[in-house]
């Protein structure tokens, strides 16, 4: 998926929901599928530094995350 979409960052796959369950991330069921609710995790050096949840309104989420990243640069 990352290659097909030319995503410039790493993508995490959690098809068995092991990380999801361990971190108690929010999920929902739709048409018999378990899905993650929209959220953004900022991970640095293997640690979760910030969580954006809920993602609302979704059309403003990227702007919000970019503003946070600019205000919290890597030291």
N, CA, C and O atoms as CSV, one atom per row, in Angstrom:
chain,resi,resn,atom,element,x,y,z
A,1,UNK,N,N,0.820,-1.184,0.000
A,1,UNK,CA,C,0.000,0.000,0.000
A,1,UNK,C,C,0.867,1.252,0.000
A,1,UNK,O,O,0.613,2.184,-0.762
A,2,UNK,N,N,1.894,1.276,0.856
A,2,UNK,CA,C,2.745,2.466,0.938
A,2,UNK,C,C,3.441,2.738,-0.391
A,2,UNK,O,O,3.535,3.890,-0.815
A,3,UNK,N,N,3.930,1.689,-1.053
A,3,UNK,CA,C,4.583,1.859,-2.344
A,3,UNK,C,C,3.614,2.303,-3.431
A,3,UNK,O,O,3.923,3.182,-4.236
A,4,UNK,N,N,2.450,1.690,-3.443
A,4,UNK,CA,C,1.436,2.011,-4.451
A,4,UNK,C,C,0.977,3.459,-4.334
A,4,UNK,O,O,0.733,4.119,-5.344
A,5,UNK,N,N,0.859,3.954,-3.098
A,5,UNK,CA,C,0.396,5.323,-2.871
A,5,UNK,C,C,1.534,6.329,-2.754
A,5,UNK,O,O,1.300,7.524,-2.572
A,6,UNK,N,N,2.790,5.830,-2.860
A,6,UNK,CA,C,3.972,6.691,-2.745
A,6,UNK,C,C,3.976,7.469,-1.438
A,6,UNK,O,O,4.249,8.669,-1.418
A,7,UNK,N,N,3.671,6.776,-0.348
A,7,UNK,CA,C,3.630,7.398,0.972
A,7,UNK,C,C,5.075,7.617,1.443
A,7,UNK,O,O,5.868,6.675,1.447
A,8,UNK,N,N,5.426,8.853,1.840
A,8,UNK,CA,C,6.811,9.152,2.201
A,8,UNK,C,C,7.165,8.848,3.662
A,8,UNK,O,O,8.162,9.358,4.173
A,9,UNK,N,N,6.371,8.037,4.323
A,9,UNK,CA,C,6.638,7.696,5.713
A,9,UNK,C,C,6.273,6.242,5.946
A,9,UNK,O,O,5.603,5.621,5.120
A,10,UNK,N,N,6.712,5.702,7.068
A,10,UNK,CA,C,6.468,4.302,7.371
A,10,UNK,C,C,4.995,4.069,7.715
A,10,UNK,O,O,4.336,4.921,8.310
A,11,UNK,N,N,4.502,2.901,7.327
A,11,UNK,CA,C,3.132,2.487,7.624
A,11,UNK,C,C,3.207,1.248,8.501
A,11,UNK,O,O,3.980,0.332,8.224
A,12,UNK,N,N,2.417,1.219,9.541
A,12,UNK,CA,C,2.374,0.081,10.450
A,12,UNK,C,C,1.174,-0.785,10.121
A,12,UNK,O,O,0.060,-0.281,9.978
A,13,UNK,N,N,1.394,-2.083,10.000
A,13,UNK,CA,C,0.303,-3.022,9.772
A,13,UNK,C,C,0.009,-3.772,11.070
A,13,UNK,O,O,0.917,-4.314,11.700
A,14,UNK,N,N,-1.246,-3.801,11.460
A,14,UNK,CA,C,-1.662,-4.471,12.692
A,14,UNK,C,C,-2.926,-5.288,12.403
A,14,UNK,O,O,-3.959,-5.112,13.050
A,15,UNK,N,N,-2.822,-6.182,11.419
A,15,UNK,CA,C,-3.995,-6.921,10.955
A,15,UNK,C,C,-4.624,-7.801,12.027
A,15,UNK,O,O,-5.816,-8.102,11.965
A,16,UNK,N,N,-3.835,-8.211,13.002
A,16,UNK,CA,C,-4.382,-9.052,14.073
A,16,UNK,C,C,-4.773,-8.231,15.312
A,16,UNK,O,O,-5.195,-8.792,16.323
A,17,UNK,N,N,-4.633,-6.920,15.228
A,17,UNK,CA,C,-5.031,-5.983,16.295
A,17,UNK,C,C,-4.265,-6.196,17.603
A,17,UNK,O,O,-4.763,-5.855,18.676
A,18,UNK,N,N,-3.066,-6.754,17.519
A,18,UNK,CA,C,-2.285,-6.964,18.748
A,18,UNK,C,C,-1.849,-5.638,19.365
A,18,UNK,O,O,-2.017,-5.425,20.566
A,19,UNK,N,N,-1.289,-4.749,18.548
A,19,UNK,CA,C,-0.888,-3.434,19.064
A,19,UNK,C,C,-2.121,-2.620,19.452
A,19,UNK,O,O,-2.134,-1.948,20.484
A,20,UNK,N,N,-3.138,-2.687,18.627
A,20,UNK,CA,C,-4.387,-1.974,18.919
A,20,UNK,C,C,-4.922,-2.350,20.288
A,20,UNK,O,O,-5.279,-1.480,21.082
A,21,UNK,N,N,-4.977,-3.636,20.561
A,21,UNK,CA,C,-5.498,-4.101,21.852
A,21,UNK,C,C,-4.564,-3.726,22.997
A,21,UNK,O,O,-5.014,-3.327,24.071
A,22,UNK,N,N,-3.275,-3.857,22.762
A,22,UNK,CA,C,-2.290,-3.549,23.813
A,22,UNK,C,C,-2.345,-2.076,24.217
A,22,UNK,O,O,-2.235,-1.740,25.396
A,23,UNK,N,N,-2.517,-1.206,23.222
A,23,UNK,CA,C,-2.593,0.233,23.500
A,23,UNK,C,C,-4.017,0.703,23.790
A,23,UNK,O,O,-4.248,1.875,24.088
A,24,UNK,N,N,-4.962,-0.224,23.698
A,24,UNK,CA,C,-6.383,0.095,23.896
A,24,UNK,C,C,-6.846,1.232,22.972
A,24,UNK,O,O,-7.519,2.172,23.396
A,25,UNK,N,N,-6.464,1.111,21.706
A,25,UNK,CA,C,-6.873,2.103,20.717
A,25,UNK,C,C,-8.345,1.922,20.392
A,25,UNK,O,O,-8.860,0.806,20.459
A,26,UNK,N,N,-9.030,3.004,20.039
A,26,UNK,CA,C,-10.464,2.927,19.767
A,26,UNK,C,C,-10.774,2.228,18.449
A,26,UNK,O,O,-10.159,2.521,17.423
A,27,UNK,N,N,-11.725,1.306,18.481
A,27,UNK,CA,C,-12.157,0.582,17.289
A,27,UNK,C,C,-13.679,0.624,17.184
A,27,UNK,O,O,-14.375,1.039,18.111
A,28,UNK,N,N,-14.165,0.191,16.048
A,28,UNK,CA,C,-15.607,0.049,15.841
A,28,UNK,C,C,-15.824,-1.096,14.859
A,28,UNK,O,O,-14.896,-1.522,14.171
A,29,UNK,N,N,-17.048,-1.587,14.801
A,29,UNK,CA,C,-17.399,-2.669,13.877
A,29,UNK,C,C,-18.337,-2.139,12.803
A,29,UNK,O,O,-19.267,-1.383,13.084
A,30,UNK,N,N,-18.075,-2.552,11.566
A,30,UNK,CA,C,-18.917,-2.166,10.434
A,30,UNK,C,C,-18.934,-3.316,9.440
A,30,UNK,O,O,-17.885,-3.772,8.985
A,31,UNK,N,N,-20.108,-3.770,9.115
A,31,UNK,CA,C,-20.267,-4.865,8.144
A,31,UNK,C,C,-19.412,-6.077,8.503
A,31,UNK,O,O,-18.838,-6.724,7.626
A,32,UNK,N,N,-19.332,-6.374,9.775
A,32,UNK,CA,C,-18.584,-7.538,10.218
A,32,UNK,C,C,-17.075,-7.345,10.296
A,32,UNK,O,O,-16.345,-8.295,10.577
A,33,UNK,N,N,-16.603,-6.134,10.053
A,33,UNK,CA,C,-15.173,-5.833,10.110
A,33,UNK,C,C,-14.859,-5.007,11.343
A,33,UNK,O,O,-15.616,-4.104,11.701
A,34,UNK,N,N,-13.753,-5.312,11.988
A,34,UNK,CA,C,-13.275,-4.479,13.080
A,34,UNK,C,C,-12.316,-3.467,12.471
A,34,UNK,O,O,-11.377,-3.839,11.768
A,35,UNK,N,N,-12.550,-2.205,12.736
A,35,UNK,CA,C,-11.748,-1.131,12.154
A,35,UNK,C,C,-11.282,-0.174,13.244
A,35,UNK,O,O,-11.938,-0.018,14.274
A,36,UNK,N,N,-10.148,0.459,13.003
A,36,UNK,CA,C,-9.652,1.492,13.914
A,36,UNK,C,C,-10.365,2.803,13.646
A,36,UNK,O,O,-10.621,3.161,12.497
A,37,UNK,N,N,-10.681,3.514,14.715
A,37,UNK,CA,C,-11.188,4.870,14.542
A,37,UNK,C,C,-10.021,5.750,14.116
A,37,UNK,O,O,-8.860,5.423,14.362
A,38,UNK,N,N,-10.343,6.865,13.476
A,38,UNK,CA,C,-9.288,7.755,13.004
A,38,UNK,C,C,-8.533,8.349,14.182
A,38,UNK,O,O,-9.122,8.879,15.124
A,39,UNK,N,N,-7.225,8.245,14.099
A,39,UNK,CA,C,-6.354,8.882,15.083
A,39,UNK,C,C,-4.986,9.061,14.457
A,39,UNK,O,O,-4.660,8.416,13.461
A,40,UNK,N,N,-4.191,9.932,15.040
A,40,UNK,CA,C,-2.827,10.138,14.585
A,40,UNK,C,C,-1.911,10.000,15.783
A,40,UNK,O,O,-2.114,10.644,16.812
A,41,UNK,N,N,-0.898,9.152,15.642
A,41,UNK,CA,C,0.114,8.980,16.677
A,41,UNK,C,C,1.408,9.610,16.180
A,41,UNK,O,O,1.844,9.335,15.062
A,42,UNK,N,N,2.017,10.445,16.996
A,42,UNK,CA,C,3.351,10.955,16.699
A,42,UNK,C,C,4.305,10.086,17.503
A,42,UNK,O,O,4.273,10.091,18.734
A,43,UNK,N,N,5.157,9.336,16.801
A,43,UNK,CA,C,6.071,8.400,17.441
A,43,UNK,C,C,7.494,8.831,17.123
A,43,UNK,O,O,7.868,8.986,15.961
A,44,UNK,N,N,8.276,9.020,18.172
A,44,UNK,CA,C,9.688,9.380,18.012
A,44,UNK,C,C,10.519,8.450,18.863
A,44,UNK,O,O,10.232,8.238,20.041
A,45,UNK,N,N,11.546,7.901,18.257
A,45,UNK,CA,C,12.453,6.986,18.958
A,45,UNK,C,C,11.694,5.858,19.649
A,45,UNK,O,O,12.040,5.465,20.763
A,46,UNK,N,N,10.660,5.339,18.990
A,46,UNK,CA,C,9.911,4.208,19.523
A,46,UNK,C,C,8.948,4.546,20.649
A,46,UNK,O,O,8.403,3.640,21.280
A,47,UNK,N,N,8.729,5.814,20.913
A,47,UNK,CA,C,7.816,6.229,21.984
A,47,UNK,C,C,6.709,7.105,21.423
A,47,UNK,O,O,6.942,7.949,20.557
A,48,UNK,N,N,5.509,6.893,21.925
A,48,UNK,CA,C,4.380,7.735,21.520
A,48,UNK,C,C,4.529,9.065,22.227
A,48,UNK,O,O,4.481,9.143,23.455
A,49,UNK,N,N,4.709,10.102,21.440
A,49,UNK,CA,C,4.928,11.436,21.986
A,49,UNK,C,C,3.632,12.238,22.074
A,49,UNK,O,O,3.452,13.048,22.983
A,50,UNK,N,N,2.735,12.002,21.120
A,50,UNK,CA,C,1.475,12.762,21.118
A,50,UNK,C,C,0.414,11.966,20.374
A,50,UNK,O,O,0.712,11.234,19.431
A,51,UNK,N,N,-0.824,12.120,20.812
A,51,UNK,CA,C,-1.955,11.454,20.168
A,51,UNK,C,C,-2.988,12.508,19.786
A,51,UNK,O,O,-3.371,13.346,20.602
A,52,UNK,N,N,-3.426,12.452,18.546
A,52,UNK,CA,C,-4.520,13.309,18.080
A,52,UNK,C,C,-5.762,12.437,17.959
A,52,UNK,O,O,-5.868,11.612,17.051
A,53,UNK,N,N,-6.683,12.624,18.865
A,53,UNK,CA,C,-7.935,11.875,18.863
A,53,UNK,C,C,-8.952,12.638,19.690
A,53,UNK,O,O,-8.601,13.122,20.766
A,54,UNK,N,N,-10.152,12.764,19.260
A,54,UNK,CA,C,-10.662,12.283,17.976
A,54,UNK,C,C,-10.188,13.174,16.832
A,54,UNK,O,O,-9.823,14.331,17.039
A,55,UNK,N,N,-10.201,12.626,15.648
A,55,UNK,CA,C,-9.862,13.372,14.442
A,55,UNK,C,C,-11.151,14.000,13.940
A,55,UNK,O,O,-11.943,13.374,13.235
A,56,UNK,N,N,-11.337,15.267,14.327
A,56,UNK,CA,C,-12.551,15.966,13.917
A,56,UNK,C,C,-12.299,17.461,13.938
A,56,UNK,O,O,-11.727,17.982,14.895
A,57,UNK,N,N,-12.709,18.132,12.924
A,57,UNK,CA,C,-13.182,17.598,11.653
A,57,UNK,C,C,-12.012,17.038,10.848
A,57,UNK,O,O,-10.914,17.595,10.876
A,58,UNK,N,N,-12.244,15.937,10.131
A,58,UNK,CA,C,-11.149,15.252,9.436
A,58,UNK,C,C,-10.435,16.106,8.397
A,58,UNK,O,O,-9.253,15.883,8.133
A,59,UNK,N,N,-11.115,17.069,7.809
A,59,UNK,CA,C,-10.465,17.894,6.782
A,59,UNK,C,C,-9.479,18.899,7.378
A,59,UNK,O,O,-8.745,19.548,6.633
A,60,UNK,N,N,-9.448,19.041,8.704
A,60,UNK,CA,C,-8.519,19.959,9.352
A,60,UNK,C,C,-7.408,19.226,10.105
A,60,UNK,O,O,-6.508,19.864,10.652
A,61,UNK,N,N,-7.462,17.904,10.138
A,61,UNK,CA,C,-6.518,17.114,10.922
A,61,UNK,C,C,-5.080,17.291,10.460
A,61,UNK,O,O,-4.195,17.489,11.293
A,62,UNK,N,N,-4.823,17.228,9.176
A,62,UNK,CA,C,-3.452,17.350,8.685
A,62,UNK,C,C,-2.855,18.699,9.063
A,62,UNK,O,O,-1.687,18.776,9.444
A,63,UNK,N,N,-3.631,19.742,8.964
A,63,UNK,CA,C,-3.169,21.080,9.339
A,63,UNK,C,C,-2.837,21.132,10.824
A,63,UNK,O,O,-1.830,21.720,11.219
A,64,UNK,N,N,-3.679,20.520,11.640
A,64,UNK,CA,C,-3.451,20.483,13.086
A,64,UNK,C,C,-2.168,19.716,13.424
A,64,UNK,O,O,-1.373,20.161,14.251
A,65,UNK,N,N,-1.976,18.575,12.786
A,65,UNK,CA,C,-0.783,17.771,13.045
A,65,UNK,C,C,0.470,18.513,12.582
A,65,UNK,O,O,1.465,18.541,13.305
A,66,UNK,N,N,0.440,19.107,11.403
A,66,UNK,CA,C,1.600,19.852,10.913
A,66,UNK,C,C,1.945,21.020,11.830
A,66,UNK,O,O,3.122,21.281,12.078
A,67,UNK,N,N,0.944,21.721,12.331
A,67,UNK,CA,C,1.188,22.829,13.258
A,67,UNK,C,C,1.853,22.308,14.528
A,67,UNK,O,O,2.777,22.937,15.044
A,68,UNK,N,N,1.396,21.173,15.032
A,68,UNK,CA,C,1.991,20.594,16.242
A,68,UNK,C,C,3.443,20.199,15.981
A,68,UNK,O,O,4.318,20.463,16.806
A,69,UNK,N,N,3.699,19.563,14.831
A,69,UNK,CA,C,5.065,19.150,14.496
A,69,UNK,C,C,6.005,20.348,14.376
A,69,UNK,O,O,7.152,20.279,14.819
A,70,UNK,N,N,5.535,21.436,13.787
A,70,UNK,CA,C,6.354,22.643,13.672
A,70,UNK,C,C,6.634,23.246,15.040
A,70,UNK,O,O,7.725,23.765,15.276
A,71,UNK,N,N,5.665,23.184,15.939
A,71,UNK,CA,C,5.833,23.734,17.288
A,71,UNK,C,C,6.668,22.822,18.187
A,71,UNK,O,O,7.158,23.258,19.228
A,72,UNK,N,N,6.831,21.565,17.790
A,72,UNK,CA,C,7.559,20.567,18.588
A,72,UNK,C,C,8.600,19.866,17.717
A,72,UNK,O,O,8.503,18.662,17.478
A,73,UNK,N,N,9.600,20.622,17.241
A,73,UNK,CA,C,10.582,20.011,16.332
A,73,UNK,C,C,11.432,18.965,17.045
A,73,UNK,O,O,11.526,18.944,18.273
A,74,UNK,N,N,12.039,18.109,16.252
A,74,UNK,CA,C,12.963,17.123,16.790
A,74,UNK,C,C,14.191,17.859,17.304
A,74,UNK,O,O,14.801,18.649,16.583
A,75,UNK,N,N,14.545,17.595,18.540
A,75,UNK,CA,C,15.702,18.316,19.117
A,75,UNK,C,C,16.996,17.589,18.875
A,75,UNK,O,O,18.055,18.058,19.292
